[in-house]
Amino acid sequence: MPATQLLRALPSIDALLRTREARALAERTGLPRLTALARIVTDELREELQQARDTTTTPGANGKPSRAELLAEAVGRLERAVARVGANDVRRVVNATGVILHTNLGRAPLSEAARRAVAEEAAGYCTLEYDVETGARGRRGGRAEDLLAELTGAEAALVVNNCAAAALLVLSTLARDGETIVSRGELVEIGGDFRVPDVMAESGTRMVEVGTTNRTKLADYERAITPETRLILRVHPSNYRIVGFTAAPALAELCALAHARDLPVYEDAGSGALLDLGAYNLDEPVIRESVRQGADIVTFSGDKLLGATQAGLVVGRRALVERCRRNPLYRALRADKLALAALAATLDAHARGATFTEVPALRMLAATRDDIEKRARAFVRRARARLDADTFGFEIIAGQSAVGGGSAPTTHPPTALIAVTHKHASATALEAGLRQRARPPVIARILDGRVVLDLRTVAAGEEPELLDALSAFSDD
């Protein structure tokens, strides 16, 4: 069929929007958005038909596509276009990867108390900057900041929207137009092209590197101090470790040197922790200990080992923290009401000693292999009772979870994995199906040619959804 005849058979946008499928899609997306997508779809089809030289490149029986066939093709493309748009939405997923702080999946899941604080207290009008006792303006984030100071032993605290913002704010406030001394071994790239030298340059401070990649001595810092020095920076390498022939001064030694020269020490603790997590093979800085050893100001993340929402947390000497608060940059970087509500609720759990019972990320970290294996065996029993034994295969195998989020790169908690096979679907197809077809999507891993599920990161209430997702393949 000549291209001109094919073009005449191409359905109009109006005809496409009148189809039953399009009307259903309009209820989900709204007519204006669907119309825009329909225009894109028909334009694509028109261009393909114009480029067609023979009937072998076009749909239809015997190389003669009818108007109905072209309409069906357009409807299919419209449905896929809507699905692609929806894929960019923030949606809940079941994380069966075993990566506790999965950056791509939103890092730490919120506790029940934090979720209630967001939905019931902060979602509407709230006391973000209002004191109900006096009727006057209140301190933004006051509850969270007071808890942070209490839990870390610091004089004061400040909350901004993420840890990179905290670093930028501190450096800009304390070291702009001066020099900041930092070890070469601490010039890390955190992720997403965020590099310590870049944020230092953006803050307006001049970076002075000392030592070597693997060894930096106290004398290196001492020799680098000049009248232009404003700050000594110590960066915790959260996402990598240098082992072997290494050396670095203790934080207390570095603080003693700096304070003898009337210089502040700033520690970027990265993930940081409010408790010593050595029992779980984590050597992340304990913030209270950093403050005790003399660090004048410390920054760390809210959505990693603290287990709350994304936030950059600044604690330290009151005079320095208040200088950061008065910096005009703070207003651009401050946290919103939802983040502050979730953070305060999570910090409250830490303050009450409920860290490992109420904070999901810490509860997952503390779970033993035996704990997870018991859950895995119970889940497999339910799955075998519900699913066709000739179609599905289940085996519990030893494996490893991960902390994730740039924290503890060498720590892999032992776990029990559920290895799943399907008679008619490859591991790749099964993994993709769980991700694409399940509601909510299930994110799993492939290991040694099999899909594996790690219940460490699956909440008990999500197990029925995980089973439903597998059930979708029963008839495949």
Long-range contacts (C-beta under 8 A, 24 or more apart in sequence): 1-55, 1-58, 1-63, 1-64, 1-65, 3-49, 3-50, 3-52, 3-53, 6-49, 6-52, 6-58, 6-65, 6-70, 7-46, 7-49, 7-50, 9-65, 9-66, 9-67, 9-70, 10-42, 10-45, 10-46, 10-49, 10-70, 10-74, 11-42, 11-67, 11-70, 11-71, 11-74, 12-42, 13-38, 13-39, 13-42, 15-71, 16-41, 16-42, 16-71, 16-74, 16-75, 16-78, 19-71, 19-75, 21-75, 21-78, 21-79, 22-75, 22-78, 25-78, 25-79, 25-82, 28-82, 28-86, 29-82, 29-85, 33-85, 34-78, 34-82, 37-78, 37-81, 37-82, 37-85, 38-74, 38-78, 40-81, 41-74, 41-77, 41-78, 41-81, 42-74, 44-77, 45-70, 45-73, 45-74, 45-77, 91-440, 91-441, 92-440, 93-440, 93-441, 93-442, 93-443, 94-438, 94-440, 94-441, 94-442, 94-443, 94-458, 94-462, 94-465, 94-466, 94-469, 95-443, 95-457, 95-458, 96-442, 96-443, 96-444, 96-445, 96-453, 96-454, 96-455, 96-457, 96-458, 96-466, 97-443, 97-444, 97-445, 97-454, 97-457, 98-399, 98-400, 98-401, 98-402, 98-415, 98-417, 98-445, 98-454, 98-456, 98-457, 99-401, 99-402, 99-403, 99-404, 99-457, 100-361, 100-364, 100-365, 100-401, 100-402, 100-403, 100-404, 100-405, 100-456, 100-457, 101-303, 101-304, 101-305, 101-361, 101-403, 101-404, 101-405, 101-406, 101-407, 102-404, 102-405, 102-443, 102-457, 103-191, 103-404, 103-405, 103-406, 105-443, 107-303, 107-304, 107-310, 107-361, 107-404, 107-405, 108-303, 108-304, 108-306, 108-307, 108-308, 108-309, 108-359, 108-360, 108-361, 108-405, 109-360, 109-361, 109-459, 110-308, 110-309, 110-342, 110-346, 110-360, 111-307, 111-345, 111-346, 111-349, 111-358, 111-359, 111-360, 112-358, 113-345, 113-346, 113-348, 113-349, 113-358, 114-308, 114-309, 114-341, 114-342, 114-343, 114-345, 114-346, 115-342, 116-345, 117-341, 117-342, 117-344, 117-345, 118-338, 118-341, 118-342, 121-341, 122-337, 122-338, 122-340, 122-341, 122-342, 123-338, 126-337, 126-341, 128-337, 128-340, 140-334, 140-340, 141-334, 141-335, 141-340, 141-343, 141-344, 143-340, 143-344, 144-340, 144-343, 144-344, 144-347, 147-344, 147-347, 147-348, 147-350, 147-351, 148-313, 148-315, 148-347, 149-315, 150-351, 151-274, 151-287, 151-288, 151-347, 151-350, 151-351, 152-274, 152-287, 152-288, 152-291, 152-298, 152-315, 153-288, 153-291, 153-292, 154-287, 154-291, 154-298, 154-315, 154-316, 154-317, 154-321, 155-316, 155-317, 155-318, 155-321, 156-315, 156-316, 156-317, 156-318, 156-321, 156-322, 157-313, 157-314, 157-315, 157-321, 158-313, 158-314, 158-315, 158-321, 158-324, 158-325, 158-330, 159-302, 159-311, 159-312, 159-313, 159-314, 159-334, 159-335, 159-339, 159-340, 159-343, 160-311, 160-312, 160-314, 160-330, 160-333, 160-334, 160-335, 161-310, 161-311, 161-312, 161-333, 161-334, 161-335, 161-336, 161-339, 162-301, 162-310, 162-311, 162-312, 163-268, 163-270, 163-299, 163-300, 163-301, 163-312, 163-313, 164-190, 164-194, 164-199, 164-312, 165-312, 165-333, 166-299, 166-300, 166-312, 166-313, 166-314, 166-333, 167-196, 167-199, 167-203, 167-268, 167-299, 167-312, 168-199, 168-202, 168-203, 168-329, 168-333, 169-312, 169-314, 169-324, 169-327, 169-329, 169-330, 169-333, 170-266, 170-297, 170-299, 170-314, 170-324, 171-199, 171-200, 171-203, 171-204, 171-205, 171-231, 171-233, 171-266, 172-203, 172-204, 172-205, 172-327, 172-329, 173-320, 173-323, 173-324, 173-327, 173-329, 174-230, 174-231, 174-264, 174-266, 174-297, 174-320, 174-323, 174-324, 175-203, 175-204, 175-205, 175-230, 175-231, 176-203, 176-204, 176-205, 176-230, 177-204, 177-205, 178-205, 178-206, 178-228, 178-229, 178-230, 178-231, 179-205, 179-206, 179-207, 179-208, 179-226, 179-228, 179-229, 179-230, 179-231, 180-205, 180-206, 180-207, 180-208, 180-229, 180-230, 180-231, 180-232, 180-233, 181-208, 181-210, 181-221, 181-224, 181-225, 181-229, 181-231, 181-232, 181-233, 182-207, 182-208, 182-209, 182-210, 182-232, 182-233, 182-234, 182-235, 183-209, 183-210, 183-211, 183-216, 183-220, 183-234, 183-235, 183-248, 184-209, 184-210, 184-211, 184-212, 184-213, 184-216, 185-211, 185-212, 185-213, 185-214, 185-215, 185-216, 185-237, 185-242, 185-246, 185-248, 186-233, 186-234, 186-235, 186-236, 186-237, 187-235, 188-235, 188-237, 188-238, 188-239, 188-240, 190-238, 190-239, 190-270, 190-406, 191-239, 191-406, 196-235, 196-268, 200-233, 205-230, 205-231, 211-248, 213-242, 214-242, 214-244, 214-245, 214-246, 214-247, 215-245, 215-246, 215-247, 215-248, 216-247, 216-248, 216-249, 217-247, 217-249, 218-249, 218-253, 218-254, 218-257, 221-249, 221-254, 221-257, 221-258, 222-257, 225-261, 225-263, 229-261, 229-263, 230-263, 231-263, 231-264, 231-265, 231-266, 232-257, 232-258, 232-263, 232-264, 232-265, 232-266, 233-265, 233-266, 233-267, 233-268, 234-265, 234-266, 234-267, 234-268, 234-295, 235-267, 235-268, 235-270, 236-267, 236-268, 236-269, 236-270, 236-271, 236-272, 236-284, 236-285, 237-270, 238-270, 238-271, 238-284, 238-406, 238-407, 238-409, 239-270, 239-406, 239-407, 239-409, 240-409, 241-409, 241-410, 250-293, 251-290, 251-293, 251-294, 251-295, 252-293, 252-294, 255-293, 255-294, 255-295, 255-296, 256-294, 259-294, 264-296, 264-297, 264-317, 264-320, 265-294, 265-295, 265-296, 265-297, 266-295, 266-296, 266-297, 266-298, 266-299, 267-295, 267-297, 267-298, 267-299, 268-298, 268-299, 268-300, 269-298, 269-299, 269-300, 270-300, 270-301, 270-304, 270-406, 270-407, 271-300, 271-301, 271-304, 271-305, 271-405, 271-406, 271-407, 271-408, 272-298, 272-300, 272-301, 272-304, 272-305, 272-306, 272-313, 273-305, 273-306, 274-305, 274-306, 274-350, 274-355, 275-350, 275-355, 277-305, 277-365, 280-365, 280-366, 280-411, 280-413, 281-408, 281-411, 281-413, 282-365, 282-403, 282-407, 282-408, 282-411, 283-408, 284-407, 284-408, 287-315, 291-315, 291-316, 296-320, 297-321, 297-324, 301-405, 302-339, 302-343, 302-346, 303-405, 304-361, 304-405, 304-406, 304-407, 305-361, 305-362, 305-407, 306-346, 306-347, 306-350, 307-346, 307-355, 307-359, 307-360, 307-361, 307-362, 308-342, 308-343, 308-345, 308-346, 308-347, 308-359, 309-338, 309-339, 309-342, 309-343, 309-346, 310-339, 311-335, 311-339, 311-343, 360-459, 364-456, 364-457, 365-403, 365-413, 367-413, 367-456, 369-398, 369-413, 369-414, 369-415, 369-416, 372-415, 372-416, 372-454, 372-455, 372-456, 373-416, 375-455, 375-460, 375-463, 376-416, 376-417, 376-418, 376-455, 379-418, 379-455, 379-463, 379-466, 379-467, 380-418, 382-463, 382-467, 383-467, 383-470, 386-467, 386-471, 387-470, 387-471, 387-474, 388-474, 390-423, 391-422, 391-423, 391-424, 391-473, 391-474, 392-420, 392-421, 392-422, 392-423, 392-470, 392-473, 392-474, 393-420, 393-421, 393-422, 393-423, 394-418, 394-419, 394-420, 395-419, 397-452, 399-447, 399-452, 399-454, 401-454, 401-456, 401-457, 413-456, 415-454, 415-456, 416-455, 417-447, 417-452, 417-453, 417-454, 418-452, 418-453, 418-454, 418-455, 419-447, 419-450, 419-451, 419-452, 420-450, 420-451, 420-452, 420-453, 420-470, 421-450, 421-451, 422-473, 422-476, 424-476, 425-473, 425-476, 427-451, 430-473, 433-472, 433-473, 434-469, 434-470, 437-469, 437-472, 438-465, 438-468, 438-469, 438-472, 440-465, 442-466, 442-469
